[in-house]
Amino acid sequence: MRVTVLIYSACITLLILIQSTVLDYIKVFNVKPNLLIVAVITVALLRGNVEGAVVGFVLGLLQDASSGKILGFYSLLGMYLGLIVGSVNKRLYRENFFVMIFFTFISSILYEETVYILLTISKGNIDFVYSLKNIVFPEAVYNSVASILIYIIVIKINKKIEGAAKSSRKY
């Protein structure tokens, strides 16, 4: 259990650093991928809804702290995303790239559209077409491409975690 927490902590720190520094320089159509969403989806698909919800909550809380707007907004969205995506992991072949790309694409659209609606609802000027065309859809495509690399890394980490858990059992 301690090894899992250490590995998750190191990966989360690395993702936060990459998200806040390097990705600002590789924007496509003025949109950068959201690696935090991709990480939540990946963990939820591979490890289940509980770990997906915990990782989603922690990553969301860190995103709340870095954005400085509303504390708890992204953490609740991340937790629900991890919970929902993780609840279907037992029904699918989890180590399939197409499953990961599909879930990343759909989840990115739903997550970002929810963020857009909730953050602009107070202004009263919600433009679904603009947000889908200029923000949400390009980011979903970018997240889907980035998910392939993250998925390969997380699969290797997941196999090491499961191997360590099997070797530590005494029965």
C-alpha positions as CSV (number, residue, x, y, z in Angstrom):
1,M,0.0,0.0,0.0
2,R,2.8,2.4,0.8
3,V,4.5,1.7,-2.5
4,T,1.3,2.5,-4.3
5,V,1.0,5.8,-2.5
6,L,4.6,6.7,-3.3
7,I,4.2,5.8,-6.9
8,Y,1.0,7.8,-7.3
9,S,2.6,10.8,-5.5
10,A,5.6,10.8,-7.8
11,C,3.4,10.5,-10.9
12,I,1.0,13.2,-9.7
13,T,3.9,15.5,-9.0
14,L,5.4,14.9,-12.4
15,L,2.0,15.4,-14.2
16,I,1.4,18.7,-12.3
17,L,4.8,20.0,-13.3
18,I,4.4,19.0,-16.9
19,Q,0.8,20.4,-17.0
20,S,1.8,23.8,-15.5
21,T,5.1,24.3,-17.4
22,V,5.9,22.4,-20.6
23,L,2.4,22.1,-22.0
24,D,2.0,25.9,-22.3
25,Y,4.6,25.8,-25.1
26,I,3.0,23.0,-27.1
27,K,-0.5,24.4,-27.6
28,V,-2.4,23.4,-30.7
29,F,-5.2,25.8,-31.8
30,N,-4.5,27.6,-28.5
31,V,-5.5,24.5,-26.5
32,K,-3.3,22.3,-24.4
33,P,-4.1,18.7,-23.2
34,N,-5.4,18.2,-19.7
35,L,-3.1,15.4,-18.5
36,L,-4.8,15.4,-15.2
37,I,-8.1,14.2,-16.7
38,V,-6.2,11.6,-18.7
39,A,-4.5,10.3,-15.6
40,V,-7.8,10.0,-13.7
41,I,-9.4,8.1,-16.6
42,T,-6.4,5.8,-16.9
43,V,-6.2,5.0,-13.2
44,A,-10.0,4.5,-13.1
45,L,-10.0,2.1,-16.0
46,L,-7.0,0.1,-14.7
47,R,-7.5,0.1,-10.9
48,G,-11.3,0.6,-10.4
49,N,-13.7,3.2,-9.2
50,V,-12.3,3.7,-5.7
51,E,-8.7,4.4,-6.7
52,G,-10.0,6.4,-9.7
53,A,-12.2,8.5,-7.4
54,V,-9.3,9.1,-4.9
55,V,-6.8,10.1,-7.7
56,G,-9.5,12.3,-9.3
57,F,-10.2,14.0,-6.0
58,V,-6.5,14.6,-5.3
59,L,-5.7,15.8,-8.8
60,G,-8.8,18.0,-8.8
61,L,-7.8,19.5,-5.4
62,L,-4.3,20.3,-6.8
63,Q,-5.9,21.9,-9.8
64,D,-8.2,23.9,-7.5
65,A,-5.2,25.1,-5.5
66,S,-3.3,26.1,-8.7
67,S,-6.2,27.9,-10.3
68,G,-7.3,29.7,-7.2
69,K,-10.9,30.1,-8.2
70,I,-13.2,27.8,-6.2
71,L,-11.7,25.3,-3.8
72,G,-13.4,21.9,-4.3
73,F,-14.9,22.5,-7.8
74,Y,-12.3,20.5,-9.8
75,S,-11.8,18.0,-7.0
76,L,-15.5,17.0,-7.0
77,L,-15.6,16.8,-10.8
78,G,-12.4,14.7,-10.8
79,M,-13.8,12.4,-8.1
80,Y,-17.1,11.9,-10.0
81,L,-15.2,11.3,-13.2
82,G,-13.0,8.7,-11.6
83,L,-16.0,7.0,-10.0
84,I,-18.0,6.9,-13.2
85,V,-15.2,5.7,-15.5
86,G,-14.0,3.2,-12.9
87,S,-17.4,1.7,-12.5
88,V,-17.2,0.2,-16.0
89,N,-13.7,-1.2,-15.7
90,K,-14.8,-4.7,-14.8
91,R,-16.9,-5.0,-18.0
92,L,-14.2,-4.1,-20.5
93,Y,-10.8,-5.4,-21.6
94,R,-8.9,-2.7,-19.8
95,E,-5.6,-3.0,-21.6
96,N,-7.0,-2.1,-25.0
97,F,-5.8,1.2,-26.4
98,F,-9.1,1.8,-28.3
99,V,-11.1,1.5,-25.0
100,M,-8.7,4.1,-23.4
101,I,-8.9,6.5,-26.4
102,F,-12.7,6.2,-26.5
103,F,-13.2,6.8,-22.8
104,T,-10.7,9.7,-22.9
105,F,-12.5,11.3,-25.8
106,I,-16.0,11.0,-24.4
107,S,-15.0,11.8,-20.8
108,S,-13.0,14.9,-21.9
109,I,-16.0,16.2,-23.8
110,L,-18.4,15.6,-20.8
111,Y,-15.9,17.0,-18.3
112,E,-14.9,20.1,-20.1
113,E,-18.4,20.9,-21.2
114,T,-19.6,20.6,-17.6
115,V,-16.7,22.9,-16.5
116,Y,-17.7,25.4,-19.2
117,I,-21.4,25.3,-18.3
118,L,-20.9,25.6,-14.6
119,L,-18.3,28.4,-14.8
120,T,-20.3,30.5,-17.3
121,I,-23.9,29.8,-16.1
122,S,-23.7,32.9,-13.8
123,K,-23.0,35.1,-16.8
124,G,-26.1,33.9,-18.6
125,N,-24.3,33.6,-21.9
126,I,-23.8,29.9,-22.6
127,D,-22.7,29.2,-26.2
128,F,-22.5,25.4,-26.6
129,V,-21.4,25.5,-30.2
130,Y,-18.6,27.9,-29.6
131,S,-17.3,25.9,-26.6
132,L,-17.5,22.6,-28.4
133,K,-15.9,23.8,-31.6
134,N,-13.1,26.0,-30.1
135,I,-12.3,24.5,-26.7
136,V,-13.9,21.2,-25.9
137,F,-13.5,19.2,-29.1
138,P,-9.9,20.2,-29.8
139,E,-9.0,19.4,-26.2
140,A,-10.7,16.0,-26.3
141,V,-8.7,15.1,-29.5
142,Y,-5.5,16.3,-27.9
143,N,-6.3,14.4,-24.7
144,S,-7.0,11.2,-26.7
145,V,-3.6,11.4,-28.4
146,A,-1.8,12.1,-25.1
147,S,-3.7,9.2,-23.4
148,I,-1.8,6.7,-25.5
149,L,1.6,7.7,-24.0
150,I,0.2,8.0,-20.5
151,Y,-1.7,4.7,-20.8
152,I,1.5,2.9,-21.8
153,I,3.3,4.3,-18.7
154,V,0.5,3.6,-16.3
155,I,0.1,0.0,-17.6
156,K,3.8,-0.6,-16.8
157,I,3.4,1.0,-13.3
158,N,0.1,-1.0,-12.8
159,K,1.9,-4.3,-13.5
160,K,4.7,-3.5,-11.1
161,I,2.1,-2.5,-8.4
162,E,0.2,-5.8,-8.9
163,G,3.4,-7.8,-8.9
164,A,4.6,-6.2,-5.7
165,A,1.2,-6.8,-4.1
166,K,1.3,-10.5,-5.1
167,S,4.8,-11.0,-3.8
168,S,4.0,-9.4,-0.5
169,R,1.1,-11.7,0.2
170,K,1.9,-14.4,2.7
171,Y,-0.7,-16.9,1.6
